Amino acid sequence: MSNPNKAKGTAWESSVRDFLNRSLGLVDAAGKFLHPGSGDNIRRAAQEGAKDVGDIHAYPFVIECKDVKNPAVPTWLRQAVAEAEHAGFPLAAVVAKRRGFSPGVARVHFTVSTWRAIRDLLGTPVDDAAALYGAIYSARGLDTARWYVTVSLADFADLLADVRGAHAVR
C-alpha cells in the first residue's frame, strides 16, 4: 500500500475488528471465525465511495475508526451517523485510537441520541448504564449536536454483546 496514512487506517480498522471478534468469542485462538457465515461476525466493510457505509460492521452498529493526532469527535459522529444510514444500520459509533495503548482502551464515542437508543433497547436507566459501561459524558457548549458519550473499546464489546442479546429478544 503506497499511502502510509491509508495503511495506518487499515491497520487500525483491522485491530478494532480483531479485538471485537476475540472479545465476543467469535473466533478461535488462531483468529479464524467459528461460524464463517454468521451475521454476528465483525467485518471490515468494502469502501463505497460517496455512499460510504463505514469502516466496520458490527450489527447493529456501523463503526467509523479514527487513528489521528487531533480529535474532531462531533464531525466524526456526523460522518458515522450518515454512514450507518447508508448501510441501513440503526446505530453508529466512532472508535478513536489512543496512541501507545492497546486497542481495549481506545475511545468509543456515540451521539447522545445513539446512547439513548442503546439505553432504551437495554431498558437501563442513565446512571446504571453509565456505571455498567464506564460512560463519560462530554457536553461542548450549548449546541447539543456537539455533545457525546464515550466508553472504552473493552466496555463497548460488553455493550455490543448486551445490545445484541436484547435485540435478538425483540
C-alpha positions in Angstrom: 0.0 0.0 0.0 1.7 3.2 -1.1 -0.3 5.7 1.0 1.1 5.5 4.6 -2.0 7.1 6.2 -4.3 4.6 4.4 -2.1 1.8 5.6 -2.2 3.2 9.2 -6.0 3.5 9.0 -6.4 0.0 7.6 -4.2 -1.5 10.3 -6.3 0.3 13.0 -9.6 -0.9 11.5 -8.2 -4.5 11.5 -7.1 -4.2 15.1 -10.6 -3.0 16.2 -12.3 -5.8 14.2 -9.9 -8.4 15.6 -10.4 -7.1 19.2 -14.2 -7.2 19.0 -14.2 -10.7 17.4 -12.0 -12.0 20.1 -13.9 -10.3 22.9 -17.2 -11.6 21.7 -15.8 -15.2 21.3 -16.5 -15.2 17.5 -13.0 -16.5 16.6 -10.8 -19.4 17.7 -7.3 -19.0 19.1 -5.8 -18.6 15.6 -8.3 -15.8 14.7 -10.5 -17.9 12.4 -14.2 -17.4 12.6 -16.0 -20.2 14.4 -19.0 -19.7 12.2 -17.8 -18.0 9.0 -21.2 -17.2 7.5 -22.7 -15.7 10.7 -24.0 -12.2 10.6 -22.7 -11.8 14.1 -19.1 -11.7 12.9 -17.5 -8.3 13.0 -16.2 -7.4 9.5 -14.5 -4.6 7.7 -16.8 -3.1 5.1 -15.9 -2.5 1.5 -15.5 1.1 0.5 -18.5 2.5 -1.3 -17.3 5.9 -2.5 -19.8 8.8 -2.0 -22.3 6.5 -0.1 -19.7 5.1 2.3 -21.0 2.5 4.7 -18.5 2.9 7.5 -15.3 1.0 8.3 -16.6 -1.9 10.4 -20.0 -3.6 10.5 -20.8 -4.9 14.0 -24.6 -5.2 13.7 -26.5 -3.2 14.8 -23.6 -0.7 14.7 -21.6 0.8 11.9 -18.3 1.8 13.3 -16.0 4.6 12.0 -12.4 4.1 13.0 -10.0 7.0 13.5 -6.2 7.0 14.1 -5.4 10.6 14.0 -3.4 13.1 16.2 -6.1 15.7 16.6 -9.6 14.6 17.5 -12.8 16.0 15.9 -15.4 13.9 17.6 -18.6 15.8 16.7 -17.5 15.8 13.0 -16.7 12.1 13.2 -20.0 11.3 14.7 -21.9 13.1 11.9 -19.9 11.0 9.5 -20.7 7.8 11.3 -24.4 8.5 11.6 -24.6 9.2 7.8 -22.6 6.0 7.0 -24.9 4.0 9.3 -27.9 5.3 7.3 -26.2 4.4 4.0 -25.6 0.9 5.3 -29.1 0.5 6.8 -27.9 0.0 10.3 -29.7 1.6 13.3 -26.7 2.7 15.4 -23.4 4.4 14.8 -20.1 4.7 16.8 -16.6 6.1 16.3 -13.5 4.3 17.7 -10.6 6.7 18.2 -7.2 5.1 18.8 -5.2 6.1 21.9 -1.6 6.1 20.7 0.7 4.0 22.7 -2.1 1.9 24.2 -3.7 -1.4 23.4 -7.0 -1.4 21.4 -9.1 -2.2 24.5 -8.6 1.3 25.9 -9.5 3.0 22.6 -12.3 5.6 23.0 -15.7 4.7 21.5 -17.9 7.7 21.0 -21.7 7.9 20.5 -24.1 10.7 19.9 -26.5 11.4 22.8 -29.4 10.1 20.7 -27.5 6.8 20.0 -26.7 6.4 23.7 -30.4 7.0 24.5 -31.4 4.3 21.9 -29.0 1.9 23.5 -30.3 2.5 27.0 -33.9 2.2 25.7 -33.1 -1.1 24.0 -31.5 -2.4 27.2 -34.1 -0.9 29.5 -31.3 0.6 31.5 -31.6 3.9 33.4 -29.0 6.6 32.6 -27.0 6.2 35.8 -27.0 2.4 35.7 -25.8 2.4 32.0 -23.1 4.9 32.8 -21.8 2.8 35.7 -22.2 -0.5 33.8 -20.2 0.6 30.7 -18.0 3.3 32.2 -19.6 6.1 30.2 -18.2 9.6 30.3 -20.4 12.5 29.1 -19.0 15.4 27.1 -21.1 18.5 26.8 -19.4 21.0 24.4 -21.2 24.3 24.8 -24.9 24.9 24.4 -25.1 23.1 21.0 -26.4 19.6 21.9 -25.3 18.4 18.4 -21.7 18.6 19.8 -22.4 16.5 22.9 -21.4 12.9 23.0 -20.8 9.8 25.2 -17.6 7.9 25.5 -16.7 4.3 26.6 -13.6 2.2 26.2 -13.5 -0.4 23.4 -13.4 -3.1 26.0 -16.6 -1.8 27.6 -18.1 -1.4 24.1 -17.5 -5.1 23.5 -19.7 -5.8 26.6 -22.2 -3.3 25.5 -22.4 -4.8 22.0 -23.0 -8.3 23.4 -25.8 -6.9 25.6 -27.4 -4.9 22.8 -27.2 -8.0 20.5 -28.9 -10.1 23.3 -31.6 -7.5 23.8 -32.1 -7.0 20.0 -32.5 -10.8 19.5 -35.3 -10.9 22.1 -37.3 -8.2 20.2 
